[in-house]
Amino acid sequence: MRLVRLLPFILLFLNLSCSKSSLFEIYTLFNPKLKAAKNRIEESIGREAEFSFRLLADSSRHSLSAFKGKTIFLNFWATWCPPCVAEIPEINKILAYYGDKVVVIGISDENTERLKSFLKRHKTDYINGFVSRSDKLNEPFRQMRRGRPLSFLIDPNGIICKAYMYPVTLNEVKEDMEEIR
């Protein structure tokens, strides 16, 4: 069974022409919990994004509704997650490319001191926030606890348009942003 779980990574290593989303699909075939999480996330597409978090800088509470009128790229990540760490430069590129047309928010549920220490070593140009592990999260955001990275593209009306259950690139987001406009 361990070999089956490694199948997507073996395919990636062999550089077969599989996209990250295709590899993720293959992986969900062998992981029922991940497949259930994927289904819950996909059911949220087209629904309003209700989510609140605290800013890492000052612990002030914020809600996504405060950003209505702007497109939001919301990323759930962790310091212990290698794909999340590798994704940081791409998320910085998203913000650099779109500037003030997009609000980019990174959220973790780790200890704030650990996050602050990590972010001193890894430059992020976007908003960093956190939720407590005891916070009750609405679907689909509670699925962050099943696997990361997990990102959402939310339109200016606060509607979830796209979910990424794998590390994203600027080019992928560009394609999806065109659909929002």
Backbone torsions as a table, in degrees:
resi	resn	phi	psi	omega
1	MET	NA	-32.8	178.8
2	ARG	-61.6	-39.9	179.1
3	LEU	-62.5	-39.6	179.2
4	VAL	-61.7	-40.6	179.5
5	ARG	-68.0	-24.8	179.1
6	LEU	-86.0	-7.5	-175.9
7	LEU	-51.1	-49.7	-179.6
8	PRO	-60.4	-37.0	-179.6
9	PHE	-72.3	-34.1	175.9
10	ILE	-64.3	-44.4	178.0
11	LEU	-61.1	-42.5	179.3
12	LEU	-63.7	-43.8	179.7
13	PHE	-60.7	-40.7	-180.0
14	LEU	-75.5	-6.4	176.7
15	ASN	59.8	38.3	173.6
16	LEU	-70.2	156.5	-174.3
17	SER	-78.0	70.2	175.1
18	CYS	-117.2	133.7	174.8
19	SER	-76.0	166.3	178.3
20	LYS	-62.0	-37.7	179.9
21	SER	-67.2	-34.9	177.0
22	SER	-67.2	-41.1	177.1
23	LEU	-62.4	-39.7	178.6
24	PHE	-63.3	-41.6	177.8
25	GLU	-59.6	-42.5	178.4
26	ILE	-62.7	-44.0	-178.5
27	TYR	-62.3	-39.8	-179.0
28	THR	-66.2	-23.1	177.6
29	LEU	-61.8	-29.4	-175.3
30	PHE	-106.6	3.8	-178.3
31	ASN	-133.3	94.0	-175.0
32	PRO	-59.6	-35.9	179.4
33	LYS	-66.4	-40.3	178.5
34	LEU	-68.4	-37.5	177.9
35	LYS	-64.1	-41.0	178.0
36	ALA	-64.0	-41.0	177.9
37	ALA	-63.4	-43.0	178.6
38	LYS	-59.2	-42.6	179.6
39	ASN	-63.3	-42.6	178.3
40	ARG	-62.9	-40.1	179.3
41	ILE	-65.6	-45.7	-179.4
42	GLU	-63.7	-32.3	177.1
43	GLU	-65.9	-20.3	-177.9
44	SER	-82.7	-13.9	179.3
45	ILE	-61.0	129.5	-178.7
46	GLY	92.8	-4.6	178.7
47	ARG	-100.3	161.9	178.3
48	GLU	-71.3	140.3	179.6
49	ALA	-90.7	109.1	176.6
50	GLU	-110.0	114.9	-175.9
51	PHE	-159.8	136.6	173.2
52	SER	-128.0	153.2	-175.3
53	PHE	-151.9	172.2	175.7
54	ARG	-111.4	141.4	175.1
55	LEU	-71.1	138.2	178.8
56	LEU	-66.2	-34.1	-176.0
57	ALA	-63.7	-43.2	-173.7
58	ASP	-137.0	6.0	179.6
59	SER	64.7	12.7	177.4
60	SER	-70.4	144.3	-177.6
61	ARG	-85.5	137.6	178.9
62	HIS	-137.0	156.9	178.4
63	SER	-124.8	150.9	177.4
64	LEU	-61.1	-28.6	-179.1
65	SER	-61.5	-22.4	177.7
66	ALA	-67.0	-17.6	-177.8
67	PHE	-104.5	12.8	179.0
68	LYS	-56.6	142.4	-176.2
69	GLY	100.3	-12.4	177.6
70	LYS	-124.0	150.2	172.8
71	THR	-75.3	140.3	-178.6
72	ILE	-119.4	133.9	169.0
73	PHE	-109.5	110.7	-175.4
74	LEU	-109.3	120.5	-175.1
75	ASN	-119.9	126.2	173.6
76	PHE	-100.2	128.4	-173.0
77	TRP	-146.7	176.1	176.6
78	ALA	-150.6	150.9	-180.0
79	THR	-68.1	-27.0	-178.1
80	TRP	-85.3	0.9	-175.1
81	CYS	-101.7	102.7	-178.5
82	PRO	-55.1	-42.3	177.5
83	PRO	-63.5	-31.9	177.9
84	CYS	-65.2	-45.0	-179.7
85	VAL	-64.7	-42.3	178.8
86	ALA	-64.6	-26.2	-177.4
87	GLU	-79.0	-19.7	-175.5
88	ILE	-53.1	-48.0	178.8
89	PRO	-60.1	-35.2	178.3
90	GLU	-67.6	-38.4	178.6
91	ILE	-67.6	-38.5	174.0
92	ASN	-59.0	-39.3	178.9
93	LYS	-64.8	-37.3	178.2
94	ILE	-59.6	-48.0	179.7
95	LEU	-64.7	-42.5	179.6
96	ALA	-62.2	-39.9	-177.7
97	TYR	-69.0	-44.7	-175.0
98	TYR	-94.7	-16.2	178.1
99	GLY	56.8	-132.4	-175.7
100	ASP	-80.3	6.6	176.1
101	LYS	-81.4	-15.4	-178.3
102	VAL	-133.0	137.2	171.1
103	VAL	-98.1	122.9	179.9
104	VAL	-109.5	126.0	-177.1
105	ILE	-130.0	127.9	174.1
106	GLY	-105.8	130.9	-176.6
107	ILE	-125.0	136.0	174.1
108	SER	-133.2	162.5	176.0
109	ASP	-114.8	24.1	-179.6
110	GLU	-90.1	170.8	176.6
111	ASN	-56.4	134.0	-174.9
112	THR	-63.7	-35.9	178.8
113	GLU	-65.3	-39.7	177.4
114	ARG	-63.1	-43.0	179.3
115	LEU	-62.8	-46.2	-179.2
116	LYS	-61.9	-42.0	178.7
117	SER	-63.2	-44.4	179.3
118	PHE	-61.7	-44.8	-176.0
119	LEU	-72.0	-16.4	172.0
120	LYS	-68.8	-29.5	-178.6
121	ARG	-94.4	-19.4	-177.8
122	HIS	-125.3	111.8	-174.8
123	LYS	-71.8	126.1	170.7
124	THR	-124.0	137.5	-179.8
125	ASP	-97.8	-0.6	-173.4
126	TYR	-108.9	174.9	180.0
127	ILE	-67.5	133.0	175.8
128	ASN	-114.8	128.6	-179.8
129	GLY	-133.4	177.5	178.8
130	PHE	-148.7	158.9	170.2
131	VAL	-126.4	152.8	177.4
132	SER	-81.9	152.1	178.1
133	ARG	-63.8	-21.5	179.2
134	SER	-89.4	-8.0	177.8
135	ASP	-63.1	138.3	174.7
136	LYS	-86.3	118.6	-178.2
137	LEU	-103.9	141.6	174.9
138	ASN	-74.4	156.6	169.8
139	GLU	-67.9	145.0	2.4
140	PRO	-91.2	2.0	-171.2
141	PHE	-68.0	-23.9	178.1
142	ARG	-67.9	-15.7	178.9
143	GLN	-69.6	-10.3	175.5
144	MET	-58.2	-24.6	-178.1
145	ARG	-81.1	-8.0	176.7
146	ARG	-90.9	-31.0	-178.1
147	GLY	-176.7	144.4	178.5
148	ARG	-137.0	155.5	3.2
149	PRO	-73.5	154.5	177.3
150	LEU	-141.2	122.2	-176.9
151	SER	-130.2	154.8	179.6
152	PHE	-133.7	140.9	171.4
153	LEU	-105.6	121.4	-173.8
154	ILE	-119.2	128.0	-175.6
155	ASP	-74.8	171.0	-177.8
156	PRO	-60.5	-17.3	177.0
157	ASN	-89.7	1.4	178.7
158	GLY	86.2	18.0	-178.3
159	ILE	-99.1	133.0	177.8
160	ILE	-70.3	121.7	-178.1
161	CYS	-104.0	-31.1	-173.9
162	LYS	-153.3	144.3	174.3
163	ALA	-124.0	139.4	177.9
164	TYR	-120.7	119.3	-178.6
165	MET	-106.5	34.6	-178.2
166	TYR	-161.3	167.9	178.9
167	PRO	-63.2	133.8	-177.6
168	VAL	-99.2	164.3	173.4
169	THR	-122.4	160.7	176.9
170	LEU	-56.7	-41.9	-177.8
171	ASN	-62.1	-38.9	177.1
172	GLU	-63.3	-44.4	-178.6
173	VAL	-66.8	-37.5	177.7
174	LYS	-56.8	-46.5	179.6
175	GLU	-59.0	-44.8	-178.2
176	ASP	-72.5	-31.8	177.8
177	MET	-65.4	-34.4	178.4
178	GLU	-61.0	-35.5	179.4
179	GLU	-69.5	-30.8	-179.6
180	ILE	-72.0	-38.0	-174.2
181	ARG	-71.5	NA	NA
